[in-house]
Amino acid sequence: MTDLELLAAADAAAARAYAPYSEFHVGCAVLARDGRVIEGVNVENAAYPLGVCAERTALSRAVAEGFRPGDFAVAAITAAPCGGCRQWLHEMGVDRVVFRNGGRVVTPHIGLRAEDQEGRTLQEVAPGARRRVDVKPEFRSAIMSGLRAAANDPGGTSAPVFDGFPITVAGKTGTAERGAQGDQSWYVVAAPYDDPRVVVAVTIERGGFGAEAAAPAVRLILSKWFGVKAKFIEGKSRTQ
Protein backbone atom coordinates (compact mmCIF):
# COMPACT_ATOMS: atom_id res chain seq x y z
CA MET A 1 0.00 0.00 0.00
CA THR A 2 1.33 3.44 -0.93
CA ASP A 3 1.46 6.45 1.39
CA LEU A 4 -1.30 8.10 -0.66
CA GLU A 5 -3.56 5.07 -0.23
CA LEU A 6 -2.86 4.96 3.49
CA LEU A 7 -3.63 8.68 3.83
CA ALA A 8 -6.89 8.08 1.94
CA ALA A 9 -7.76 5.40 4.51
CA ALA A 10 -7.01 7.87 7.31
CA ASP A 11 -9.24 10.45 5.62
CA ALA A 12 -12.10 7.96 5.43
CA ALA A 13 -11.64 7.01 9.09
CA ALA A 14 -11.69 10.67 10.17
CA ALA A 15 -15.32 10.92 9.09
CA ARG A 16 -16.19 8.51 11.92
CA ALA A 17 -14.45 10.51 14.66
CA TYR A 18 -16.37 11.63 17.75
CA ALA A 19 -15.49 15.32 18.10
CA PRO A 20 -18.62 17.23 19.19
CA TYR A 21 -16.63 19.89 21.07
CA SER A 22 -13.85 20.89 18.67
CA GLU A 23 -15.49 19.55 15.49
CA PHE A 24 -11.94 18.71 14.45
CA HIS A 25 -12.04 15.16 13.09
CA VAL A 26 -8.78 13.22 12.91
CA GLY A 27 -8.16 9.81 11.38
CA CYS A 28 -5.18 7.49 11.57
CA ALA A 29 -4.39 4.40 9.51
CA VAL A 30 -1.50 2.16 10.56
CA LEU A 31 0.01 -0.31 8.11
CA ALA A 32 1.32 -3.45 9.80
CA ARG A 33 4.16 -5.48 8.35
CA ASP A 34 1.76 -8.29 7.49
CA GLY A 35 -0.19 -5.91 5.23
CA ARG A 36 -3.14 -5.34 7.52
CA VAL A 37 -4.37 -1.77 8.13
CA ILE A 38 -5.64 -0.71 11.56
CA GLU A 39 -7.66 2.50 11.75
CA GLY A 40 -8.38 4.86 14.60
CA VAL A 41 -10.16 8.17 15.21
CA ASN A 42 -10.07 10.86 17.88
CA VAL A 43 -12.71 10.46 20.60
CA GLU A 44 -13.43 13.59 22.63
CA ASN A 45 -14.87 13.86 26.12
CA ALA A 46 -16.55 16.70 27.99
CA ALA A 47 -13.68 16.35 30.48
CA TYR A 48 -10.99 17.56 28.06
CA PRO A 49 -7.95 15.58 29.32
CA LEU A 50 -9.90 12.32 28.94
CA GLY A 51 -10.17 12.62 25.16
CA VAL A 52 -8.15 10.16 23.07
CA CYS A 53 -6.21 10.92 19.88
CA ALA A 54 -6.66 8.97 16.66
CA GLU A 55 -3.12 7.57 16.80
CA ARG A 56 -3.71 6.11 20.25
CA THR A 57 -7.03 4.50 19.36
CA ALA A 58 -5.45 2.91 16.29
CA LEU A 59 -2.44 1.57 18.19
CA SER A 60 -4.56 0.45 21.15
CA ARG A 61 -6.82 -1.45 18.78
CA ALA A 62 -3.79 -3.01 17.14
CA VAL A 63 -2.40 -4.18 20.48
CA ALA A 64 -5.80 -5.65 21.39
CA GLU A 65 -5.64 -7.61 18.12
CA GLY A 66 -2.25 -9.05 19.03
CA PHE A 67 0.24 -6.66 17.43
CA ARG A 68 3.33 -5.63 19.36
CA PRO A 69 6.11 -3.00 19.06
CA GLY A 70 8.02 -3.47 15.82
CA ASP A 71 5.03 -4.84 13.90
CA PHE A 72 4.22 -1.51 12.24
CA ALA A 73 5.64 -0.10 9.01
CA VAL A 74 3.82 3.21 8.47
CA ALA A 75 1.27 5.39 10.26
CA ALA A 76 -0.74 7.90 8.20
CA ILE A 77 -2.50 10.71 10.07
CA THR A 78 -4.74 13.51 8.82
CA ALA A 79 -3.01 16.04 11.13
CA ALA A 80 0.37 16.43 12.80
CA PRO A 81 0.62 14.18 15.87
CA CYS A 82 0.84 15.75 19.32
CA GLY A 83 3.79 15.14 21.61
CA GLY A 84 2.06 12.36 23.49
CA CYS A 85 1.20 10.54 20.27
CA ARG A 86 4.77 10.88 19.02
CA GLN A 87 5.79 9.05 22.18
CA TRP A 88 3.22 6.34 21.44
CA LEU A 89 4.46 5.99 17.87
CA HIS A 90 8.03 5.68 19.13
CA GLU A 91 7.05 3.16 21.81
CA MET A 92 5.32 0.99 19.21
CA GLY A 93 8.34 1.11 16.90
CA VAL A 94 6.52 2.59 13.89
CA ASP A 95 9.07 2.92 11.08
CA ARG A 96 7.62 6.00 9.39
CA VAL A 97 4.88 8.56 9.97
CA VAL A 98 3.12 10.42 7.16
CA PHE A 99 0.86 13.37 7.94
CA ARG A 100 -0.52 16.48 6.29
CA ASN A 101 2.03 19.28 5.84
CA GLY A 102 0.74 20.99 2.74
CA GLY A 103 1.28 17.86 0.71
CA ARG A 104 5.09 17.71 0.73
CA VAL A 105 6.77 14.45 1.68
CA VAL A 106 10.13 15.70 2.90
CA THR A 107 13.47 14.14 1.99
CA PRO A 108 15.43 13.81 5.27
CA HIS A 109 18.80 15.56 5.15
CA ILE A 110 21.32 17.26 7.41
CA GLY A 111 22.97 20.58 6.62
CA LEU A 112 22.22 23.62 4.49
CA ARG A 113 25.42 24.03 2.46
CA ALA A 114 29.08 23.05 2.11
CA GLU A 115 31.62 25.87 2.40
CA ASP A 116 35.39 26.18 1.87
CA GLN A 117 37.83 27.59 4.45
CA GLU A 118 37.04 31.12 3.25
CA GLY A 119 33.35 30.68 3.87
CA ARG A 120 32.47 30.50 0.18
CA THR A 121 29.55 28.25 -0.70
CA LEU A 122 30.61 25.18 -2.65
CA GLN A 123 27.31 23.34 -2.66
CA GLU A 124 23.76 24.00 -1.50
CA VAL A 125 21.94 21.11 0.18
CA ALA A 126 18.37 21.34 -1.10
CA PRO A 127 17.01 17.94 -2.12
CA GLY A 128 13.43 19.19 -2.39
CA ALA A 129 10.29 17.23 -1.68
CA ARG A 130 10.20 13.55 -2.59
CA ARG A 131 6.64 13.94 -3.81
CA ARG A 132 3.49 15.92 -3.11
CA VAL A 133 0.24 14.73 -1.57
CA ASP A 134 -3.01 16.42 -2.53
CA VAL A 135 -4.53 18.23 0.48
CA LYS A 136 -7.77 20.15 0.28
CA PRO A 137 -6.99 23.85 0.86
CA GLU A 138 -9.80 24.19 3.40
CA PHE A 139 -8.38 21.33 5.47
CA ARG A 140 -4.88 22.80 5.50
CA SER A 141 -6.27 26.25 6.30
CA ALA A 142 -8.23 24.92 9.29
CA ILE A 143 -5.19 23.10 10.67
CA MET A 144 -2.82 26.05 10.24
CA SER A 145 -5.35 28.48 11.72
CA GLY A 146 -5.66 26.30 14.79
CA LEU A 147 -1.90 26.05 15.20
CA ARG A 148 -1.55 29.83 14.79
CA ALA A 149 -4.21 30.40 17.44
CA ALA A 150 -2.50 27.98 19.84
CA ALA A 151 0.70 30.03 19.63
CA ASN A 152 -0.77 33.54 19.49
CA ASP A 153 -4.34 33.92 20.72
CA PRO A 154 -5.38 34.39 24.37
CA GLY A 155 -5.79 30.97 25.92
CA GLY A 156 -3.42 29.34 23.42
CA THR A 157 -1.17 26.80 25.13
CA SER A 158 2.04 28.51 23.96
CA ALA A 159 0.75 32.05 23.46
CA PRO A 160 2.54 33.44 26.56
CA VAL A 161 5.83 31.95 25.33
CA PHE A 162 5.62 33.79 22.00
CA ASP A 163 4.25 37.03 23.42
CA GLY A 164 6.14 39.86 21.74
CA PHE A 165 7.87 37.63 19.22
CA PRO A 166 8.06 39.65 15.98
CA ILE A 167 7.18 36.74 13.69
CA THR A 168 3.81 35.01 13.74
CA VAL A 169 4.26 31.27 14.20
CA ALA A 170 2.04 28.19 14.12
CA GLY A 171 2.88 25.74 16.88
CA LYS A 172 1.66 22.92 19.09
CA THR A 173 2.66 21.83 22.58
CA GLY A 174 2.79 18.20 23.61
CA THR A 175 3.43 16.32 26.84
CA ALA A 176 4.32 12.64 27.02
CA GLU A 177 3.63 11.04 30.40
CA ARG A 178 6.44 8.73 31.52
CA GLY A 179 5.39 7.75 35.03
CA ALA A 180 8.18 7.98 37.57
CA GLN A 181 10.55 9.33 34.89
CA GLY A 182 8.70 12.64 34.76
CA ASP A 183 6.84 14.19 31.82
CA GLN A 184 8.63 14.69 28.50
CA SER A 185 8.16 18.15 26.99
CA TRP A 186 7.43 18.53 23.23
CA TYR A 187 6.93 21.44 20.88
CA VAL A 188 6.70 21.67 17.09
CA VAL A 189 6.45 24.96 15.18
CA ALA A 190 6.33 26.26 11.61
CA ALA A 191 7.37 29.85 10.88
CA PRO A 192 6.44 32.29 9.54
CA TYR A 193 2.81 31.21 9.80
CA ASP A 194 1.69 32.62 6.45
CA ASP A 195 4.68 31.24 4.49
CA PRO A 196 6.61 28.66 6.54
CA ARG A 197 10.34 28.55 5.82
CA VAL A 198 11.47 26.55 8.84
CA VAL A 199 10.02 23.80 11.03
CA VAL A 200 11.50 23.16 14.47
CA ALA A 201 10.72 20.17 16.68
CA VAL A 202 12.08 20.00 20.23
CA THR A 203 11.67 17.35 22.91
CA ILE A 204 13.18 17.56 26.40
CA GLU A 205 13.23 14.57 28.71
CA ARG A 206 11.83 15.32 32.18
CA GLY A 207 11.08 18.83 30.91
CA GLY A 208 7.50 18.86 32.15
CA PHE A 209 4.66 20.20 30.05
CA GLY A 210 5.23 21.30 26.47
CA ALA A 211 4.86 24.98 27.31
CA GLU A 212 7.33 24.79 30.20
CA ALA A 213 10.52 23.68 28.46
CA ALA A 214 10.25 22.69 24.79
CA ALA A 215 8.29 25.77 23.63
CA PRO A 216 10.70 28.26 25.28
CA ALA A 217 13.62 26.35 23.71
CA VAL A 218 11.96 26.64 20.30
CA ARG A 219 11.59 30.40 20.76
CA LEU A 220 15.33 30.66 21.41
CA ILE A 221 16.09 28.59 18.29
CA LEU A 222 13.77 30.72 16.13
CA SER A 223 15.35 33.89 17.55
CA LYS A 224 18.73 32.71 16.30
CA TRP A 225 17.30 31.61 12.93
CA PHE A 226 15.53 34.90 12.23
CA GLY A 227 18.18 37.12 13.83
CA VAL A 228 15.99 38.64 16.54
CA LYS A 229 16.81 39.28 20.19
CA ALA A 230 16.55 36.08 22.22
CA LYS A 231 14.26 35.94 25.24
CA PHE A 232 13.41 32.95 27.41
CA ILE A 233 9.76 32.85 28.50
CA GLU A 234 8.50 29.83 30.41
CA GLY A 235 4.89 28.96 29.64
CA LYS A 236 2.41 28.06 32.36
CA SER A 237 -0.06 25.90 30.42
CA ARG A 238 -0.56 22.46 31.97
CA THR A 239 -2.38 21.08 28.95
CA GLN A 240 -0.95 17.77 27.84
Secondary structure, DSSP 8 states (H G I E B T S, - for coil): --HHHHHHHHHHHHTT-B-TTT----EEEEEETTS-EEEEE-B--SSGGG-B-HHHHHHHHHHHTT--TT-EEEEEESS---HHHHHHHHHTT-SEEEE-SSSEEE-----SEEE-TT--EEEE----EEEE----HHHHHHHHHHHHHHHHSTT-TTTTTTTT-SS--EEEEEEE--GGG--EEEEEEEESTTS--EEEEEEETT--STTTTHHHHHHHHHHHHHT-------------
